[in-house]
């Protein structure tokens, strides 16, 4: 199970990183192009390897999580959460079930799949 990202599928809204007229100071980090490109590459590598190893019954899948809360700036959390239909960032433990599923025989006929775990962010 490879770890990709929602920004391997859609571009981040860069406005969440910059100050706004409502008192948000912005943050001193962003999601750089190389991160998005590398995560898109992980998704395609997953598909490539799944096709390459399928005849040997080796399954290769990936997950694409959205932003994971790790005590970020409160303003940033608010800005990013507004981009997610569920209205919040992911918690670190919310990927266990997906990884267990993709690593188990419950997904014995699943290969080359990228499971998006993003609170609905990519549906908008």
N, C-alpha and C positions, 0 to 999 in steps of 0.2 A: 504494500500500500504506500504509494508516494504521496507526499504532502505538497499540494499546489496552493492556490489562493483564488479568492473571488476576483482579484485584480489580474489574474491570468485569463479571465473571461471578459470582464468589462473594465474600463478605465475608472480609476477613482475620481471622485469629484474633488478637484484640487482646491476648491473654495473652502473645504473643511480645515485646511492648514493655515489660512491667512486671516488676519484680523478683519473684523467687520464693524459696521456702524452701530451695532447693538451692544458693544462693550466686550466682545470676545477678542482676546489678545492674540489669538493664533498660537501656533506651536512651532518649535524650532526643528521639526522633522517633517518629512513628507514621504510619499510612496514614489521613489524614483523610477524612471523608465526601465532601468536594468532589472529591478525587482519584478515588475509586471512582465517583461519579456522572458525572464528566467522561469517564472511560474507558468506562463503560456507554454514554454518549452517543456516543462515537467508534464503538463497535460498531454502534449503531443508525444513525448517520449513514452508515456504510459501506453498510449494507443499503439505506437510502433512496437514496443516490446510485447504487448499483449498479442498482436498479430504474429510476431516472430516466434513466440514460445507457445502459442495455442496448441499446436500439434503435439507438444510434449506435456500437455495438461498443466502448464504453469499459467496461473492467472495473475494479471497485473492490472491494478486499479489505482485510482487516486481520489483524494478528497480535496475540496476547495473550500476552506473555511473563510468566513468574513472576519472582520477585526475581532480580536480576542482581548477582553478587558484584563489589564494588568496594572491597575492603579494609575491610569492615564489622567491627564489634566481634565478636570470636570467639564470645562468648556468644549474640549475636543470630543469627549464622550457624548455630550449633548449633540454636537454637530454631526458626528458619525451616526448616532442613533436615529437622527432625523432622516437618514438615507436608507434606513432598514425598516420595512413594514412592521416587524415585531417590536420596533421601538427601543432596541437595546443592542449592546455588543454581546458576543458569545462569551460564555464562561469556559475556562480551560478544560473542564471535565465533560463538556457537551459533545465531544467527538469520540468518546470511548465506544459507544454503541455502534457507530458507523464503522470504526476500525475493527471491532470484534466481528461484525457482520461480514465485512469484506475479507477478513482473514480466516473465516470459518467455512465449513461445508454448507452453511446456509446459503452461501452465494456461489455454489459450485458451478453454476452456468453463467456467471458474471465475469466478464473480462473486458478490459479496454474502457471501462466506465470511469467517469469523473463525477463523483457524488458531491454536489454543491450543498454546503451546510452554511447558509448565510442569512437566516432569518427572513428570507425573501428579498434580499437586496437586489439580486439580479433579475427580479421579475418586473422592475420598473424601468 
